[in-house]
Amino acid sequence: MTREELAQSLNCSQSTIYEWEKDNALPQLPTFLKLLNVFHISCEEFMKGVEIE
């Protein structure tokens, strides 16, 4: 999936996605939930891959 396709799916700009990729920003909760849906990932699956600092 291209950045353009993802931006269209999430109704946001490509530059917003670029900022997420560079760890300069995080998506808001509603957008994050859309991301999980786009990639067919449950919250539980996502959290398994997150390191707690």
CYANA upper distance limits for C-alpha pairs under 8 A (distance plus 0.5 A):
  1 MET  CA      5 GLU  CA      6.65
  1 MET  CA      6 LEU  CA      7.09
  2 THR  CA      6 LEU  CA      6.74
  3 ARG  CA      7 ALA  CA      6.53
  3 ARG  CA     14 GLN  CA      6.42
  3 ARG  CA     17 ILE  CA      7.44
  3 ARG  CA     18 TYR  CA      8.41
  4 GLU  CA      8 GLN  CA      6.74
  4 GLU  CA     13 SER  CA      8.44
  4 GLU  CA     14 GLN  CA      6.36
  5 GLU  CA      9 SER  CA      6.73
  6 LEU  CA     10 LEU  CA      6.67
  6 LEU  CA     14 GLN  CA      8.49
  7 ALA  CA     11 ASN  CA      6.19
  7 ALA  CA     12 CYS  CA      5.49
  7 ALA  CA     13 SER  CA      5.94
  7 ALA  CA     14 GLN  CA      5.97
  7 ALA  CA     17 ILE  CA      7.48
  8 GLN  CA     12 CYS  CA      7.03
  8 GLN  CA     13 SER  CA      8.22
  9 SER  CA     38 VAL  CA      8.04
 10 LEU  CA     31 THR  CA      7.15
 10 LEU  CA     34 LYS  CA      7.03
 10 LEU  CA     35 LEU  CA      7.70
 12 CYS  CA     16 THR  CA      7.26
 12 CYS  CA     17 ILE  CA      8.37
 13 SER  CA     17 ILE  CA      7.31
 14 GLN  CA     18 TYR  CA      6.73
 15 SER  CA     19 GLU  CA      6.74
 16 THR  CA     20 TRP  CA      7.01
 17 ILE  CA     21 GLU  CA      6.73
 18 TYR  CA     22 LYS  CA      6.78
 19 GLU  CA     23 ASP  CA      6.70
 19 GLU  CA     24 ASN  CA      5.58
 19 GLU  CA     25 ALA  CA      6.02
 19 GLU  CA     26 LEU  CA      8.38
 20 TRP  CA     24 ASN  CA      6.45
 20 TRP  CA     25 ALA  CA      5.57
 20 TRP  CA     26 LEU  CA      6.08
 20 TRP  CA     27 PRO  CA      7.63
 27 PRO  CA     31 THR  CA      6.31
 27 PRO  CA     32 PHE  CA      6.06
 28 GLN  CA     32 PHE  CA      6.52
 29 LEU  CA     33 LEU  CA      6.66
 30 PRO  CA     34 LYS  CA      6.92
 31 THR  CA     35 LEU  CA      6.71
 32 PHE  CA     36 LEU  CA      6.89
 33 LEU  CA     37 ASN  CA      6.84
 34 LYS  CA     38 VAL  CA      6.60
 35 LEU  CA     39 PHE  CA      6.78
 36 LEU  CA     40 HIS  CA      6.30
 36 LEU  CA     41 ILE  CA      5.42
 36 LEU  CA     42 SER  CA      6.84
 36 LEU  CA     43 CYS  CA      7.73
 37 ASN  CA     41 ILE  CA      6.78
 37 ASN  CA     42 SER  CA      8.17
 41 ILE  CA     45 GLU  CA      6.66
 41 ILE  CA     46 PHE  CA      7.08
 42 SER  CA     46 PHE  CA      6.78
 43 CYS  CA     47 MET  CA      6.62
 44 GLU  CA     48 LYS  CA      6.87
 45 GLU  CA     49 GLY  CA      7.61
 46 PHE  CA     50 VAL  CA      7.40
